[in-house]
């Protein structure tokens, strides 16, 4: 079902599934504000909410809940990795840009936690905004060494196109989350993506058995390379499947099913990971660059690990065991 990025729509759709369809799991939501609209109803009905993408900070700490799992990452994590990378590279001044919604606010918190240089500007746009002329002028005036941009979907596509067209890519190092440089963005933008840095928990070229199987299988089925969204969706499906198999289909016992989910007994395309006690992952985050593969196709390549076995900043506030 399509929530059209409207929390009220998402809430109505979820209520239908919960009350009429009597579902056992809810998953598939990308944006944090939609998660926050839907998850409370799932939790109240003792239905497992499993996020394949957004992991709002609210659920990592004091509001952690046995019925909320993030198979993805905490919402602040990618931005923490970006801030850590900039700090380790000695970038002296930077600008942060994101939409003004809960995901963008979490991103700002994560970035500022790890970036130790001077943040010369912090810019918030409307969610869904596609014209960035004013913001680009504001950034140009600040002349930062680097720019971290947290703009999901079409927002990111438009921003990168306008950033390059304005000639700013020559002077300002642009860094984005994984989904800001994945195959959907590359197809839309093309060669101007080359040299763009990103951070994420997964990459096409990660060396593990599950990923080596997943990438060619996805390409054979869909005639394109997978995105980070596809990788997270695949892992989420494997997580649910592993838990249902572990309880031999006996999903009525919620405590047993929860224990099976927490075990995460499957081979992830990201490599090794485990759930923290707040049911968010402990995992690695990598630095990537957009380049050309051996066959000449544009894709992101892994350069190294930025954060190893990273959990989140709020787990100590979670009282689950």
N, C-alpha and C positions, 0 to 999 in steps of 0.2 A: 504494500500500500504506500502511496505517495503522500507525505505530510505537507509537501509544498513549503517546507521550512517555516511552517506556522505551528507554534506550540498548541494552540487550541484545536487545530485539525488532528495533530498527533495524539492528543489526549482522547479525542472522540474515537479515533481508530483503535487505540489501545483498549479503551473501555469496551468496544464491540468484541474484540478478540478475547478479552478477559471474561466477560459476562455471557456472551453467546457461544463463542467457540471453545471456551474452557481450555485455552492453550496452557502448555506446561513451561514454555520459554518465550521470552520476547527478546529479539535481537535485530540488528540491521541499521540502527540509528547512527548517524554520522555527527550531527552537531550537538554541542553540549546543552544548548538551551532546550532542544527537543528532548534530550535525555532527562533533564530536570522536570519536564512536563509529564513524562510518561512513567519514569521509574517509581515514583511514590505509589502510583496505583498498582503496579506490578507487585511491589513489596507488600502493600496492604493486603493483596490477595494471595500472598505466599507463592508467587510465581517468580521463577528465576529470571532476572534481567541480566543479559550478558551482552556487554557492549563490544562491538568489533572495532570501534574507533574512539569516540569521545570518552574521556574518563574524568568527569568533573571533580575538582578538588574537594568538594563537599563530601563525597563518598569515600575519600581516602583516609579521612581522619575521624572526628567524633561522630559523624553520621554514617560510618561504615555499617554495612548490613549483611546478614547471612545470605540474603537473596539478591545481592548486587555483586556481579563479577565484571571486571574489565579484562577481556582477552587481548587487549591492545597495549595501552600505555596510559599513565596519568596525564591529564591535559597539560600540565606544566613541563613534562619531561623533554619533549623535542626542543622547547625554548631554553631549558636548562642546558641541553647539549650545545645549542648555538652559542649561548653565553660563555660556556666553558671553552669552546673552540676559540672564540674571539679573544678571551683572556689569555689562553695559552699561546696565541699567536702575537700577543702584545699589541693588539689593536687599541689605540689610545682613545678614540672617540667614535660613537656610533649613534644611529637613530633607530628607534623601534616603531613599527607600524602594524596595526591590526584593526579589525572591525570592533566596534563598541558593543560587544555581547560577552557572555560569560566565558566562552572559549578564548576570546581575545584578551580578556582580563587575566585569566589563568596564565596565558602565554607571557604576558608582561611580568607577572609575579615570578615565573620560572626563569625568564631571561635575566631579570634584575638580581635574582638570587646568585647567579653564577658569573655575570659579567662585571668585572672589576675596573673597567675603564670608565671614561666619562660618557654618560648618556646625555647627548646634547639636545635631543628632542624625543618626545613620546607622542605619537600621532594616532588618533582613533578615528575611524571612518564609519559610515553607515553600513550595516550588514546588507550585503547585496549590491553595494555601490560598484559601478563599472568605469566611471570617469575619474581619473586621478591627477588631472592637470594641476589643481590647486596644491595637492599634497606633494607632487613632484617639484613644484616651485619652492615650497617650504623646505623640502629636503635639500635642494640645490643651494639654497641660501645658507644652510648650516654647514655645508661642505664636509660631511663626515667621512671618515676613512672607510666605514662599513655601514651597511643597512641590513637589519633583520626584518623580514616581512612575513607576517602570519596572515595569509589571505587564502582561505580554502576555495576550491572550485573555480568558477568563472571569474571571480574577483582576482585571483592570482594570475590567470591567463591574461586578463586585460592589463593588470599592473605591469607585468613583465614586458609585454609588447610596448606599452607606453614608456616604460623606463628605458628600454633599448632605443626606441625611436627618438627619445629626447637626448640621446648621446651620453647618458649618465653612466652607462656600464663601463665606460673607459676609465672613469675616475673614482667610482665608488664600488667597493666589493659588496655584492648582493648575496645574502645567505637566506635560505628558506627551509621550512620543514620538508621531509621526504616527499609528501604529497604535492609540494610546490614545484617539484622537478621530475615528477614521474611521467610515465608514457603518455597519459592524456594531455598533460601540459606540453610535452615535447612535440606531440603531433600537432597541437594548435599553434605553437610558436616557431618550431623548427630550429635552424642553425644558430639563431641568436642565443639559444640556451647553452651552447658550448661554453665550458669554463665556469658555469654556475655551481656554487657549493650548496650542499644540503646536509641535513642531519636526520637520522631516523633509526628505527630498530630493525629494519630489514632492507635488503638490497637484492637486485636481480642476481648479482654475482657472489652472494654469500656461499661459502664452501661448507655445505652440510648435505647429507644424503636426501633429506626431505625436500630441500630447495632445488637440488639438482634434478629431482623427479618432477617437482611442481612446475618449474618454469617452462621446460619443453612440452609438458602435457597441456599446460594452459595455452601455449602458443599453437599447438596442434589443433586444439579445439576451437579457439577464437581467432586465429590468424593474426595475432598481435601479442606483444610482450605484456606480461602482467604489471599492474600498478601496485602500490602499497596497499590500496584499498582491497584489491583482489587477494593479496597475500593475507591480510588481516581477516577477511571474510572466510578464506579457506581454513585458517587456523581456528577460527571460531566454530566452524562446522565440525572440524576434527575434535575440538574440545567437547562439544555436546555429544558427538557420536561416541567418544571414548567413555564418557560418563554413563551414557545409556547402556553401553555394552558391559561396563563394569558392574552395574546393578542388575544385569540380565533383563533389562526392560522394566524392572520394578521401580518405576519413577514416582510411585505414590508416596513412598517413604522419603520425605524431604531431607531429613538429616543424612540418610545414607546417600542420597543423590548429591547433596552438597559436598560430602566427603569425596565422592567420586569426581566431582568437578574440580575440587581443590587439588586432587592428585595430579591433574593435567597429564594423564598417562597416554601421551601421543608424541609423535615426532613433529616438532614445529619447524616451519620453513625459516624461522628466525634463528634456529639453533637452540641451545639450552636456555630454558627459562623455568621459573617456578613462581607460584603465587606467594606473596607476602601474607601476613595474617589479615590484612584488610582486603584480600582477594584482588589485588592489583599486582601486575608482574614485577619481578626482579629480573632485569635483563640488561643487555648491552645496548648502547647507542653509538652509531657509527657516523663518521664524516664521509660524505660522498662528493663526487664532482661529475658533472655531465660531460661526457666525452663520446668518442666513437669506438664501438666494439670491433673485433677482428673482421667482421663482415661489413663494416662501414656504417652500421646503424647507430643512431644516437641513443644513448642510454646512460644511466648513472652508474658510476664505478666506485667501489669502496676504497677509501684511502687509509682508514684506520679506525680504531676504537677511541671515542671521545670520553664516554662514561662506561665503566665496567660494572656489571652486577648492581645497577642502580635501581633502588626502590623509589621512595618518594619522601617528601619532607614531613608528612603528617601522620605516618603510620603509628607513631607513639601515642597519638591521641585516640587511636582505635582500640576499643576494649574487647574486641573479639579475640578468641584464641584459635 
